[in-house]
Amino acid sequence: MGKILLSFDTEEFDVPREHGVAISLEEGMRVSVAGTNRILDVLRRHHVKATFFCTGNFAEHAPEVMQRIMDEGHEVACHGVDHWQPKETDVARSKEIVERVTGRTVYGYRQPRMFPVDEKEIARVGYLYNSSLHPAFIPGRYMHLNEPRTPFYQGEVLQIPASVTPWFRLPVFWLACHHYPQWLYRKLCLWTLRHDGQFVIYFHPWEFVDLGAHPEWKIPYIIRHHTGTGMEQRLDALIKAFKQQQSLFVTYTEFVNSR
């Protein structure tokens, strides 16, 4: 039985900043809160668990959503403090903030935008796992052909890379879900799951908001395509495909403990 590690990078929406458009924290939070609640609705319909990697900004400005995440059985992990301006101190500050807001111990970390992170600091702060690696064949940020493509230990910390296909390391992350024909996307996901025994996937709350309805944000087509209802339908179909294979949805900490 394969294990599905479904996760969501739960940050304040800041994509317009990448395209020269200023957006306030308040507006970014409104988008991400709406998207997170839509994600939670989908997960509740299917009775599956996921891990929400939350920034300190999101945790402090949306405590009611954080509570809903926990009340519905999902795991909360860390995703830095300010998504737009990551700092070296965020590895520790993120844990401090999220644990204060939730009242729970946090065991995992993912660096904003999958940027490199200080592994010694990850271990020092006390995280059990780090999921900040996307070992895909994509020139630029995600070009990590010499890194392992399946979970591995670095010291006492389990590294949990985002899944890529066994051959050619094709990406099957959030952007692929928006653009691949859905029959092909699900086929690649299931192939990777059968080959590896687990499938690690991540999305963002803002994908579940219709970005095409906001031309003022100047979001490129490659990002806004199939956002909103289209993304809800795609996540719904993906979960159904995994469940038809008798796959087990687990949180990241449950996966670590199972090893």
N, C-alpha and C positions, 0 to 999 in steps of 0.2 A: 504494500500500500504506500503510495507516494505521499509526501508531505508538502503542503502548500504554505509558504511563508508570504502571506499577503500583507503589504504595508502601504502606509500613506505618509508622505512628507508634509506634515501639518504645520505650515508656515503662514505668515502674513503674505498676502498676494503682492508680489513686487515685480512681476514680469514686465510691466510697462517701463520700469526704470531701465531695463536692458535695451530699450528702444527710444531712449531720450525723453520719456514722458514722466513727469513727476506724479506720484500718487501718495497720498497721506497714509499713515499707519491706520487711521480709522477706516478709510475706504478699503484698504487692503484687507483689514480684518473682517469687514462686512462680507466681502467676497468669500473669504476662506471659511468663515462661520457657516454661511449658506451652503457651500460645497461640502463641508464636513458633515452637516446634518443630512444631506442627501446621500452621502456615502453610508452613514450609519443606518439610514432607512433601508438601503439595499442589503446590507449585511444582516440586518434584523429579519428581513423577509426570508433569507436563506439559512439563518441560524449558523453563521460561520464567524470565526474569530479572526482578528487582524491585529497588527501592531501599528500604533500611531506615533511616528517620530515628530515630536512637537518642539518648536522653538520656544525660548523663554518668553518672547514677545507674545506668542499665541497663548501660552499657558496663563500669563498674567492678565491678558485682556479678554479671555473667554473661559473663565473658570466653570461656567455652567456647562459648556460643551465638554470640557475636560471631565466633568463629573458624569456626563452622559456616556462618554467613552468607557469609563471605568464601570459604571452601573450595568452596561450591556456586555461586560465580560471581556473587553479588549485590553491589550497591553499598551501602556504609555512608555515611550522611550524618548531620548533627547536628540535634538536637531539644531544645536547651537543656541544662540541668543537672538541676535538680529540677523535675519537671513541675508540681508543685502550687504552687511558689513561684518563678516566673520572675523573673529580675533582669536589669538592663541589661548587667551584666558577663557574662552567660551566653553571648552571641554568641561571645566570644573563649574563655571557659573551656571551653565545650562542645567547640570544635575542639581545644583543647589536650588535653583528657581523652580524647576518642575517638581522636585520632591516636596518643596514647601507648599506649592499649590495643591498637589494631589494627596499629600500625606502618606505617600508610598515610596519605597525604595525603587530607584530606576536602575536597570541593569544594562541598557544598551545605548549606543550612540551611532548617529549618522551625520557626517559633515555636510553642511549646505552645499548643494550643487555637486556633491560627490568629490569635492576638492580634497587634496591630501591633508592628513591630520597627524599630529604628533602621537605616534603609537606609545611612546613612553608615558605621555600624559594620560592617555586612555587607560593604561594599566594602573598608573599611580592613583588616579581618581577612584578606581574600583569598578569600572565597567567589566561585565563578563563577556560582552561581544561588541564588535564594531562592524557596521555594514556600510562602509564608505567607499567601496570599490565596485566599479563597473568595468569588467575586463572584456570589453567589446572591441570589435574591429571598426572603430569610428575615429577618423583622424581628428586630433584635438584633445578635448577634455577626457574622452573615454577610450583613448588608445593605450591599452594595457595588455599587450599581447604576451608579455613575459610573466604576467601574474597568474596564479592559479584561478581557474574558473569555477571551482567548487569550494565549499567551506574548508578552512584550514586554521590550525592554531599558530599564533605568533606569540610565543611565550605562553602565558596563561589566558590570553584573550582569543576567543574564537572569531576569526574573520569570516563574515558571511557576504560574499560578493553577490551582486545582482546576477540573475541567470542570463546566460547567453547560450546559443545553440552549440552542441558538441563540435560540429564542423563549421569552420569559417567564423565562429564567434559572432553570428548575426545577433543584433540586439532584439530583445523581445520585451523591452521596457515600455513605459507609458506612451512614448511617441510612436512606437511601432504599432501599438494598439489603435492609435488614431488613423493610421495610414495603410497598413497592410490590409488586403482583402481579408475579411474576418474568418473565412474558412481556412485560409493559409495561416493566419496568425494563431488560431487555436491549434492547428496541426503542429506548428513549430513549438508551441508551448507544451503540448502533450508529448511530443517527441523528446524534448529536453527533460521533462519530468520522468519519463520512462528510463532514459539513459542515466540520469543523475540520482534518482530516488527522491529528489526534492526540487522545488521550483520557487525561486525568490523573485518577487515582482513588487514594483512600487509605482504609485500614482500620487497625484496632488489634489487637494480639495478644489482648487480653482479650475481644474479640468471639468468639473461637474457644474459649472456655471457657463451660460452662453456668452462666450467672449466675443462672438461675432456681433452681438447686440451693442457693443461699445467701441465704435470706430475711433473714438477719442483716445483710446489706449494704444492704438497703432500696433496691435498684436499681429504678427505675420500669420499668413494662412497656414503654414506648417504647424503652428501651435494651436490656433483657434479652430481648426478643422475638427468636426465631430465633438465639440465641447458641449456641455449642458446635457440635454436629454439624450443626445446621441451617445455620450460617454456612459450615462447610466445604463443604457441598453447594452452597451458593449461589456461593461463590468458584469451585468446580470448574466449575459450569455456565457462569459468566461467562467464564472462560478458554476453555472449549470454544467458546462463541459467537464470541469474538474470533478464535480460530484458524481457525474455519470461514470467516471473512472474509479469510483470509491476512494477518492483522495481524501486525506485528512488535513483540515485546516488547523494550523497550530500557530501560536505566538512565537516570536523569536526566542524568548526565554525558555519556553517549553522545548523548543528545538535544541537549545544549548543543553538543557538538563537531560534530554533524551540521549545525549552522546556521552 
